[in-house]
Amino acid sequence: MELLGDLETNFPPRLASDSVDTLAQVSIAANDGTRGLIEFLTPSITVDESAGDQQVAVSRRYGAYGTVSVFVYSQTVSGALVGLDYSFNATELIFYPGESMKIVNISIIDDDIPEPAESFEIVIASPKGGAALGSSTVCWVTVTENDGAGGRVQFASTSAVILQEGEGADRVDIELTRGPGVFGTISVRYRVVDQSGSLSEDVKPASGIVSFSNQQSSSVISLTAADDIIPELSENFTVILSADYSFMLGDVQEKTIQILPNDSPYGLLSIKSAVNSSSLYTDESNKTILCDVYRTLGAIGVISVAVASVPQTATATPGSHPYLTQLQEFGISTNNYCSFGDYLLVLNSYGGSELTSQLGSNGASPDRPLSDQSVLMVWDGSYRPVAFIETNRPITCFAFRYNQQQYVWVINGAATGGDVAVSRLYQVTSVANVALLQQTEIHSPSDAVMYERDGDTHVSIISNHNSASMLVNLRFSRSEFHVTDESLPLSQPHSITHLRTVDGEKLLIIVAQESDVKIWEIVSAGWTLVQTIELINITDAATANSNGVDLLIVTSYRDVRVYQYNNLFFSFVTAVLLRDIVSVHPFYYGSTLMFCINTPAFSSLHVWNGTTITETLRWTEGGLQPLSGPISTSDRVIAVIGNSAAIYSLAVLTTADFMPRY
């Protein structure tokens, strides 16, 4: 203590002499947070599950005097669990004098479990040592959604969906699946496109949105086929999914939609009479009734329909009397046919000039009218021309298959003034495309036969040159015919045929000559003459099998004779007098063996009953030749040879009011 100033007084104050009495100590308490305010620098953080270790800063603001501490712990706020989603150990955080910052370590656990966004808190509390808590005592930690929390959306299956157009057609639900994540609400867009990528006009709706609510794992797209009146074939469309940020797409992101054929794309068929009526009245007479088959709605592609007659009060009972009814007239002159499958080659009798079509071409001649060329037809309810082939006075033709390819071998006659004829090989595809592959010159051929020998296709041709005749043999190999060295001399030959015996052990080649029939057996060593049947004025020979018995039919100007083979030679069975026979053609009607026998004046059908030949029908409108009916029919077809080519259906009946169509 110190005395200040002079006081005008007789008794001024004075200080004590003892220093203790003149001194005093004054203390100012701590103030303005000298120990510090403890709080988080950042009130919240957002991290990805793969973030790993994270650091959160805790600051000590204002004063940093002395040693202070706070307690730090965590707690779940929204789904995040300690030990599963993050690691954190509660602890006391100590600040020593002068320390103003501490770090809290958090470890985010990365797993493969789809999860939505989850949160937890890091909290500071319980300050000690004079420290105080600031305003930010909680740090909010958010772990974003992870591992496809929104899920992978895809179609439930890869199989195509079938839609059917038409009134009352059901709506089809296509299932979508979502997983393994199913968290949150998502919207899946889809669109239905055609093969060009444009939105479909045939599937409704062509685009849209399918929603999944939180934890919904499946939903459906509902589609239907638009109902119109347009005939259409089967059509394919594709449903395509698209994603946004909230989910992903799975492996099956597209699905095929097939709409079945609708509104009769190939046509709606009906049959009416020629006067456009569903019924027809006619008198009893030998004539053909014509009906029209109508094709309405669609007209896509080539179609065929089977037409059959069904007896009602009119009857047609199977029996023993043959009837012929015309199926189709071709309007050209022919002397032979060649049928295979649903195809029919009608050989045009025209000829005289040299062939001009070139190898590698389609076989037609641009220099010759189509009416003078042979025509290849296909059956689609009737025979329809599909290709033309240039021929010259054709003798015969053969169809065969090799390595799953279809071939036709046409043996032409010689041009006017010459004796060299050109035989031609054609290939025919399934769509009736024709390719000319080979041509071989043969002197004046008059007949030929095709047969199988040792696994190969062979043709034997009667050739005539300078008043001499011989048998020329060809073998098919490497897609063409080659002449062999097995030629044989002949004497006034007329026709040739072959017989593979019932037991399959023998192959016989039979040539009908003017005064005898020569029969050769083909063995491994070559041709062996095994029998000669002597007759006069022979015109033709043919073979057949009846009830397991091999038969030889020989015709002449005065009769037709039947011989039976006994495994060594042919022996005579019976004969029927019939003058001026030109040719004979055996065929089967069901299991019945019949013959077409042609003369210049008429043709006739005969039945073989095992011992005798009986005439059952006489025909005066041209020669008759049996054909194999088209694959798509069960008709037995008889072709007419002559100036007006036509085909007829054969039926053998007893009492009949009409000719049945099967």
C-alpha atoms as one frame of an Amber mdcrd trajectory, in Angstrom:
protein
   0.000   0.000   0.000   1.304   3.455  -0.824   0.230   6.867   0.504  -0.404
   9.292  -2.303  -0.667  13.085  -2.108  -0.260  15.665   0.652  -3.224  16.252
   2.884  -3.624  19.560   4.773  -4.293  18.087   8.113  -2.639  18.078  11.428
  -3.140  14.399  11.580  -2.199  12.848   8.167  -2.527   9.027   7.628   0.493
   6.956   7.729   1.446   3.544   6.696   2.083   0.746   9.002   5.608  -0.206
   9.385   4.871  -3.929   8.941   4.904  -5.004   5.239   2.389  -7.675   5.892
  -0.131  -5.083   6.806   0.537  -3.010   3.776   0.308  -5.803   1.062  -2.788
  -7.775  -0.270  -3.121 -10.485  -3.129  -5.937 -10.235  -5.795  -6.835 -13.388
  -8.013  -8.828 -13.210 -11.365 -10.700 -16.446 -12.055 -10.342 -18.229 -15.466
 -12.723 -16.815 -18.047 -13.676 -16.810 -21.795 -13.226 -20.663 -22.266  -9.612
 -20.948 -21.462 -10.085 -24.732 -21.208 -11.699 -24.874 -24.630 -15.009 -25.725
 -26.361 -15.023 -29.302 -27.746 -17.073 -30.056 -30.956 -16.970 -31.762 -34.410
 -15.587 -29.744 -37.253 -18.080 -31.381 -39.681 -21.622 -32.142 -38.552 -22.182
 -34.891 -41.202 -20.378 -37.015 -43.773 -21.596 -39.322 -46.592 -19.491 -42.269
 -47.682 -19.715 -45.303 -49.966 -19.621 -48.762 -48.448 -16.257 -49.371 -50.054
 -14.741 -46.228 -48.439 -12.954 -48.222 -45.733 -11.364 -46.236 -42.862 -12.675
 -42.722 -42.337 -11.470 -39.917 -40.033 -13.671 -37.390 -38.264 -11.987 -34.310
 -36.718 -12.848 -33.096 -33.193 -11.657 -29.552 -32.412 -10.896 -27.684 -29.181
 -11.679 -24.087 -29.790 -10.834 -20.946 -27.815  -8.617 -21.906 -24.910  -6.204
 -24.807 -24.875  -5.105 -24.511 -21.259  -4.826 -27.594 -19.213  -5.747 -31.187
 -19.786  -9.345 -31.886 -20.677 -11.308 -34.866 -22.091 -14.643 -35.880 -23.623
 -16.340 -39.271 -24.118 -16.967 -40.354 -27.753 -19.467 -43.099 -28.695 -21.703
 -44.175 -31.633 -25.381 -44.976 -31.987 -27.665 -46.231 -34.759 -29.936 -43.725
 -36.397 -31.243 -45.397 -39.603 -30.332 -49.017 -40.114 -26.543 -48.968 -39.759
 -25.405 -51.392 -37.080 -22.054 -51.410 -35.356 -20.147 -54.586 -36.115 -22.194
 -55.217 -39.276 -22.069 -51.975 -41.186 -19.219 -50.153 -39.406 -16.633 -50.585
 -36.669 -16.162 -48.067 -33.857 -15.070 -48.384 -30.260 -16.379 -45.877 -27.718
 -13.473 -44.096 -26.022 -12.391 -41.127 -23.921 -10.732 -38.500 -26.056  -8.006
 -36.594 -24.084  -6.697 -33.148 -25.053  -3.414 -32.228 -23.403  -2.360 -28.584
 -22.790  -1.962 -26.822 -26.087  -3.763 -29.539 -28.159  -6.581 -28.185 -30.278
  -7.450 -31.118 -32.605  -8.096 -34.836 -32.256  -9.058 -37.479 -34.870 -11.784
 -40.106 -34.429 -11.306 -43.220 -36.643 -14.322 -45.040 -38.140 -14.114 -48.210
 -40.288 -16.893 -48.823 -42.868 -17.499 -52.559 -43.403 -17.795 -53.597 -47.069
 -20.012 -56.659 -47.691 -21.977 -58.155 -50.646 -25.400 -57.585 -49.167 -27.638
 -55.154 -51.084 -28.619 -52.392 -48.670 -30.356 -49.044 -48.850 -28.754 -45.868
 -47.478 -28.083 -46.293 -43.747 -26.928 -43.851 -41.039 -25.330 -43.753 -37.596
 -24.095 -41.005 -35.237 -20.779 -40.333 -33.546 -21.500 -38.438 -30.323 -19.169
 -36.482 -27.944 -20.337 -36.068 -24.342 -19.232 -35.819 -20.689 -16.524 -33.087
 -20.868 -13.980 -33.085 -18.083 -11.170 -30.757 -16.896 -13.121 -27.579 -17.407
 -13.803 -28.115 -21.074 -17.224 -27.290 -22.440 -19.156 -28.784 -25.360 -19.699
 -26.755 -28.469 -22.807 -26.654 -30.635 -21.763 -29.561 -32.936 -21.608 -32.552
 -30.638 -23.000 -35.068 -33.150 -21.504 -36.156 -36.507 -24.103 -37.880 -38.757
 -22.485 -40.579 -40.926 -24.487 -41.848 -43.961 -23.433 -44.977 -45.892 -24.997
 -44.759 -49.372 -27.055 -47.614 -50.875 -24.804 -50.344 -52.139 -24.465 -53.743
 -53.828 -27.483 -53.052 -56.013 -29.822 -52.041 -53.308 -32.388 -51.116 -55.931
 -31.980 -54.614 -57.389 -31.341 -56.152 -60.774 -34.488 -56.268 -62.871 -34.898
 -58.850 -65.619 -37.443 -61.121 -67.280 -38.264 -64.199 -65.225 -37.604 -66.557
 -68.168 -36.025 -66.604 -71.616 -38.891 -68.408 -73.355 -40.855 -66.588 -76.047
 -44.303 -65.227 -75.307 -47.133 -66.215 -77.640 -49.890 -63.746 -78.446 -52.987
 -64.489 -80.441 -54.931 -61.861 -82.318 -58.676 -61.789 -82.377 -61.738 -60.980
 -80.362 -61.556 -62.513 -76.924 -57.810 -63.147 -77.110 -56.313 -63.129 -73.643
 -53.930 -60.484 -72.364 -50.551 -61.998 -71.529 -48.631 -61.070 -68.371 -44.843
 -61.190 -68.663 -43.188 -61.522 -65.260 -40.297 -59.302 -64.192 -38.135 -60.165
 -61.190 -36.107 -57.856 -58.959 -33.289 -58.917 -56.721 -31.381 -59.560 -54.698
 -31.814 -55.874 -53.714 -35.437 -54.837 -53.286 -34.999 -51.461 -51.556 -36.674
 -48.312 -52.688 -39.287 -47.517 -55.291 -38.106 -47.951 -58.867 -39.649 -47.479
 -62.312 -38.699 -49.798 -65.191 -39.279 -48.590 -68.726 -39.961 -51.002 -71.591
 -40.639 -50.801 -75.310 -41.837 -53.351 -77.905 -40.053 -53.107 -81.261 -40.310
 -54.885 -84.608 -37.373 -56.291 -86.533 -36.483 -52.847 -87.876 -36.274 -51.404
 -84.353 -39.447 -49.324 -84.683 -42.165 -49.371 -82.061 -44.625 -52.139 -82.801
 -48.079 -51.353 -84.117 -49.255 -54.930 -83.518 -48.514 -55.235 -79.782 -50.269
 -52.991 -77.285 -49.061 -51.081 -75.331 -45.861 -50.665 -77.357 -44.120 -48.854
 -74.476 -44.706 -48.160 -70.820 -43.458 -48.137 -67.231 -43.627 -50.890 -64.627
 -43.236 -49.750 -60.994 -41.800 -51.672 -58.051 -42.558 -50.430 -54.541 -40.071
 -50.782 -51.707 -39.203 -54.442 -51.085 -41.386 -55.601 -54.025 -39.574 -58.418
 -55.848 -41.803 -59.094 -58.877 -44.167 -57.347 -61.243 -45.624 -57.896 -64.716
 -45.842 -56.281 -68.138 -49.314 -56.861 -69.575 -49.481 -57.066 -73.376 -52.061
 -57.951 -75.994 -52.095 -58.267 -79.773 -53.802 -55.453 -81.643 -56.900 -56.827
 -83.351 -57.078 -55.908 -87.038 -58.441 -57.503 -90.216 -55.133 -57.764 -92.062
 -54.110 -61.375 -92.888 -50.643 -61.865 -91.446 -48.162 -64.672 -90.983 -46.444
 -65.296 -87.673 -44.595 -62.160 -86.573 -41.842 -61.714 -84.007 -41.260 -58.667
 -81.820 -38.875 -57.887 -78.965 -39.621 -56.377 -75.548 -36.604 -54.372 -74.345
 -36.056 -53.130 -70.771 -34.133 -49.980 -69.826 -32.705 -48.883 -66.448 -31.926
 -45.637 -64.614 -29.538 -44.825 -61.745 -31.755 -46.440 -59.103 -31.382 -50.042
 -60.271 -29.562 -52.264 -62.734 -30.670 -54.724 -65.409 -30.055 -58.450 -65.139
 -28.970 -60.815 -67.897 -32.412 -61.328 -69.462 -33.102 -57.810 -70.713 -35.018
 -58.756 -73.870 -37.846 -61.175 -74.615 -39.306 -62.385 -77.909 -42.999 -61.862
 -78.553 -44.607 -63.997 -81.255 -48.013 -63.244 -82.704 -49.471 -66.352 -84.292
 -50.766 -66.288 -87.896 -54.097 -64.535 -87.964 -56.981 -63.620 -90.236 -56.209
 -66.645 -92.470 -52.971 -65.419 -94.093 -52.890 -68.406 -96.467 -56.513 -67.905
 -97.349 -59.944 -69.012 -96.258 -61.059 -71.743 -98.646 -64.572 -72.521 -99.762
 -66.039 -74.539-102.621 -68.966 -73.541-104.791 -70.421 -74.574-108.107 -69.588
 -72.710-111.289 -72.758 -70.621-110.781 -71.539 -69.501-107.328 -73.862 -71.733
-105.348 -73.221 -74.200-102.570 -75.392 -76.766-104.369 -75.688 -77.916-107.971
 -78.360 -79.835-109.862 -77.451 -81.946-112.899 -78.909 -84.691-115.006 -77.450
 -88.180-115.177 -74.873 -88.208-117.963 -71.217 -88.916-118.494 -69.805 -85.476
-117.885 -67.524 -83.697-115.482 -69.060 -81.321-112.958 -66.947 -78.229-112.367
 -66.761 -76.507-109.015 -64.733 -73.460-108.055 -62.569 -73.329-104.955 -62.398
 -69.793-103.589 -59.561 -68.342-101.588 -60.539 -65.260 -99.585 -58.795 -63.092
 -96.972 -55.079 -63.918 -97.213 -53.334 -64.978-100.415 -49.814 -65.591 -99.134
 -47.734 -68.339-100.733 -48.643 -71.381-102.775 -51.157 -73.658-101.069 -53.008
 -76.830-101.921 -56.197 -78.380-100.632 -57.419 -81.950-100.811 -60.801 -82.319
-102.468 -62.854 -85.403-101.736 -66.369 -86.487-102.662 -68.532 -87.837 -99.839
 -71.442 -90.160-100.707 -74.872 -89.275 -99.371 -77.917 -90.603-101.214 -75.738
 -90.923-104.324 -73.318 -93.834-103.976 -70.040 -95.007-105.410 -69.237 -98.469
-104.122 -65.832-100.077-104.809 -66.158-103.022-107.152 -64.829-104.290-110.485
 -65.813-101.706-113.088 -63.183 -99.054-113.895 -64.175 -95.440-114.496 -62.034
 -92.525-115.651 -62.744 -88.883-114.880 -60.651 -86.030-116.175 -58.496 -84.161
-113.689 -56.710 -81.790-116.041 -55.984 -81.136-119.716 -52.580 -79.743-120.745
 -53.251 -78.605-124.290 -50.082 -80.018-125.870 -49.182 -83.133-127.821 -47.182
 -85.718-125.879 -45.836 -89.231-126.207 -44.552 -89.728-122.669 -44.543 -88.448
-119.114 -42.173 -88.548-116.161 -43.525 -88.144-112.608 -41.609 -87.752-109.363
 -42.975 -86.543-106.052 -45.398 -83.723-106.742 -43.745 -82.993-110.094 -44.790
 -84.068-113.576 -42.676 -83.612-116.713 -44.859 -83.649-119.838 -42.723 -84.439
-122.884 -43.765 -82.390-125.915 -43.877 -84.443-129.129 -42.592 -81.492-131.150
 -39.198 -81.810-132.749 -37.020 -81.679-135.789 -34.470 -78.931-135.143 -31.198
 -79.028-133.239 -31.185 -78.235-129.506 -29.829 -74.739-128.760 -29.948 -74.329
-124.967 -26.501 -74.395-123.395 -24.975 -76.383-120.538 -25.375 -74.503-117.291
 -28.626 -72.892-118.437 -32.120 -73.669-117.176 -32.681 -75.921-120.189 -35.262
 -73.703-121.882 -34.722 -72.331-125.378 -35.308 -68.611-125.972 -35.469 -69.353
-129.712 -38.362 -71.792-129.551 -41.986 -71.026-128.545 -42.911 -72.348-125.115
 -45.752 -74.269-126.727 -43.117 -76.363-128.544 -41.128 -77.186-125.397 -41.673
 -79.798-122.710 -43.138 -78.488-119.484 -42.329 -79.273-115.841 -45.348 -78.950
-113.569 -45.935 -79.099-109.823 -49.095 -80.249-108.075 -50.911 -77.724-105.894
 -54.463 -78.969-106.308 -53.887 -79.135-110.037 -50.683 -79.256-112.045 -49.145
 -75.811-112.499 -46.269 -75.070-114.949 -43.070 -74.045-113.190 -40.392 -74.540
-115.873 -39.907 -75.296-119.559 -37.310 -77.663-121.037 -36.194 -77.729-124.648
 -36.574 -81.227-126.089 -36.529 -82.745-129.560 -38.896 -85.618-130.348 -38.274
 -87.060-126.862 -38.414 -90.846-126.519 -38.679 -91.200-122.750 -37.447 -89.726
-119.474 -36.389 -90.992-116.053 -36.272 -89.363-112.625 -33.880 -90.491-109.879
 -32.170 -89.192-106.750 -28.494 -89.186-105.876 -26.935 -87.712-102.718 -30.309
 -86.174-101.842 -30.429 -84.341-105.189 -33.181 -84.793-107.783 -32.133 -85.546
-111.378 -34.075 -86.047-114.618 -32.605 -87.835-117.665 -34.368 -87.066-120.972
 -33.637 -89.195-124.034 -34.353 -87.154-127.156 -34.827 -88.302-130.714 -32.618
 -87.289-133.618 -33.079 -84.017-135.500 -34.573 -84.069-139.004 -32.110 -85.465
-141.526 -29.777 -86.963-138.940 -29.436 -90.012-136.733 -27.555 -88.543-133.773
 -29.737 -87.642-130.790 -28.746 -85.747-127.669 -29.743 -87.156-124.287 -29.699
 -84.571-121.495 -29.293 -84.628-117.708 -31.032 -81.998-115.560 -30.989 -81.228
-111.872 -34.265 -80.065-110.300 -34.253 -78.276-106.938 -37.062 -78.256-104.417
 -38.196 -74.854-105.722 -38.378 -76.127-109.309 -35.192 -74.477-110.506 -33.790
 -76.493-113.424 -30.120 -76.711-114.416 -28.845 -78.435-117.567 -25.798 -80.459
-116.431 -24.840 -82.889-119.234 -25.590 -83.984-122.777 -24.613 -87.261-124.425
 -24.941 -88.218-128.092 -26.707 -91.493-128.927 -27.493 -92.766-132.437 -31.256
 -92.847-133.068 -32.465 -94.143-129.674 -35.835 -95.905-129.673 -36.321 -96.975
-126.028 -34.461 -97.126-122.726 -34.685 -98.495-119.211 -33.230 -97.258-115.896
 -32.306 -99.584-113.008 -30.140 -99.870-109.912 -27.086-102.109-110.072 -24.423
-102.536-107.367 -25.576 -99.324-105.707 -25.296 -97.242-108.896 -27.900 -95.923
-111.329 -27.630 -97.423-114.839 -29.422 -96.716-118.116 -29.573 -99.107-121.066
 -30.548 -97.488-124.388 -31.529 -99.112-127.669 -29.439 -97.356-130.339 -29.949
 -97.718-134.115 -27.335 -96.731-136.698 -26.854 -97.696-140.367 -29.406-100.538
-140.211 -27.646-101.966-137.159 -28.857-101.833-133.579 -27.084-102.194-130.280
 -27.637-101.792-126.589 -25.650 -98.874-125.129 -25.124 -98.922-121.374 -24.387
 -95.920-119.151 -23.545 -95.648-115.458 -24.179 -92.581-113.287 -21.113 -91.522
-111.343 -19.829 -88.212-109.974 -23.013 -86.388-111.010 -22.950 -87.463-114.669
 -23.497 -90.477-116.920 -20.560 -92.407-118.427 -20.813 -94.903-121.307 -19.584
 -98.363-120.250 -17.998-101.063-122.421 -20.973-103.431-121.980 -22.618-102.795
-125.371 -24.578-105.649-126.968 -25.707-106.240-130.601 -29.481-106.348-131.224
 -31.748-107.321-134.127 -34.776-105.131-134.920 -35.428-104.157-131.287 -38.677
-102.443-130.244 -38.561-102.007-126.491 -36.550-102.740-123.373 -37.526-103.354
-119.770 -36.009-104.896-116.648 -37.019-107.130-113.754 -35.634-107.319-110.253
 -36.889-110.700-109.070 -39.082-110.891-105.989 -36.294-112.409-103.923 -34.017
-109.539-104.998 -31.299-111.935-106.118 -31.514-111.470-109.890 -31.518-108.504
-112.242 -32.886-109.316-115.696 -32.726-107.052-118.736 -35.381-107.900-121.351
 -35.376-106.666-124.947 -38.424-107.209-127.209 -37.246-107.619-130.807 -39.213
-108.215-133.963 -39.047-112.013-133.759 -37.904-112.843-130.248 -37.501-111.657
-126.684 -33.933-111.709-125.338 -33.447-112.062-121.595 -30.073-111.320-119.984
 -29.109-111.777-116.372 -26.582-109.261-115.059 -24.007-110.927-112.830 -20.700
-109.748-111.413 -18.882-111.016-114.509 -21.186-109.123-116.864 -24.242-109.929
-118.996 -25.350-113.538-119.512 -28.052-114.454-122.036 -30.326-116.844-120.111
 -33.412-117.199-122.365 -34.817-116.425-125.792 -38.584-116.487-126.399 -39.347
-116.764-130.100 -42.500-115.121-131.491 -43.406-113.057-134.534 -44.379-109.413
-134.897 -43.446-108.564-131.324 -44.201-104.934-130.372 -43.521-104.515-126.654
 -42.595-106.206-123.378 -43.119-105.261-119.731 -42.686-106.867-116.312 -44.739
-106.924-113.144 -45.192-108.788-109.891 -48.455-110.266-108.711 -48.803-111.908
-105.304 -45.099-112.696-105.134 -44.900-114.043-108.698 -42.695-112.366-111.329
 -44.495-111.873-114.654 -43.419-110.996-118.206 -46.039-109.475-120.521 -45.268
-109.641-124.269 -47.442-108.011-126.962 -47.569-108.510-130.717 -49.788-107.535
-133.602 -52.203-110.341-132.709 -52.188-110.990-128.941 -50.885-110.246-125.458
 -49.105-113.073-123.650 -48.238-113.552-119.983 -45.220-115.568-118.808 -44.306
-116.581-115.269 -40.744-116.715-113.913 -39.736-119.857-112.010 -36.271-118.671
-110.921 -34.642-120.211-114.010 -36.699-119.096-116.987 -40.092-117.709-118.020
 -42.856-120.162-118.884 -46.061-119.396-120.783 -49.282-118.908-118.735 -51.989
-117.444-120.952 -52.757-115.263-123.973 -55.579-112.967-125.093 -56.250-112.206
-128.744 -56.062-108.491-129.461 -54.903-107.119-132.809 -52.317-104.413-133.575
 -51.089-103.863-130.031 -48.528-101.061-129.846 -47.612-100.991-126.150 -48.487
-102.372-122.714 -48.105-100.691-119.310 -48.701-102.716-116.116 -49.752-100.855
-112.939 -51.448-101.486-109.633 -54.813-100.242-108.478 -54.560-100.968-104.787
 -53.368-104.581-104.754 -54.917-105.395-108.146 -52.580-105.742-111.126 -53.948
-104.017-114.230 -52.659-103.336-117.762 -53.020-100.331-120.057 -52.933-101.805
-123.583 -52.710 -99.413-126.512 -53.564 -99.990-130.179 -53.841 -97.455-133.041
 -57.641 -97.567-132.811 -58.251 -97.644-129.066 -56.795 -98.295-125.651 -58.126
-100.614-122.989 -57.767-101.447-119.308 -57.358-105.095-118.318 -57.321-106.867
-114.961 -55.015-109.779-114.137 -56.615-112.284-111.753 -53.667-114.670-111.466
 -54.463-116.852-114.478 -56.386-114.762-117.004 -56.573-111.241-118.440 -59.989
-109.570-118.509 -60.807-106.364-120.381 -62.754-103.924-118.193 -62.740-100.630
-120.107 -62.191 -99.496-123.707 -60.975 -95.956-124.466 -60.875 -94.204-127.861
 -59.473 -90.767-126.976 -55.749 -91.557-127.088 -53.170 -93.901-125.611 -53.176
 -94.607-121.876 -50.158 -94.583-119.579 -50.274 -95.054-115.795 -48.578 -92.465
-113.597 -47.750 -92.243-109.932 -50.172 -89.779-108.381 -48.812 -86.685-106.638
 -47.527 -87.254-103.110 -50.284 -85.000-101.784 -53.095 -87.156-103.241 -54.184
 -90.771-103.132 -55.466 -90.748-106.736 -54.381 -93.381-109.228 -53.623 -91.218
-112.233 -53.907 -92.405-115.826 -52.314 -90.143-118.444 -53.472 -89.789-122.028
 -50.796 -89.909-124.738 -51.501 -88.192-128.036 -52.455 -84.845-129.522 -54.275
 -83.660-126.400 -52.312 -84.505-123.249 -54.466 -84.943-120.163 -54.628 -86.866
-116.911 -57.553 -88.828-115.505 -58.397 -90.243-112.116 -59.175 -93.957-112.059
 -61.733 -95.579-109.797 -62.880 -99.186-109.874 -66.512 -99.370-108.749 -69.580
-101.570-108.833 -72.818 -99.579-108.677 -71.934 -95.909-109.012 -73.899 -92.678
-109.331 -70.733 -90.595-109.516 -66.988 -90.876-109.880 -65.511 -90.485-106.385
 -62.692 -88.069-105.696 -60.435 -89.173-102.866
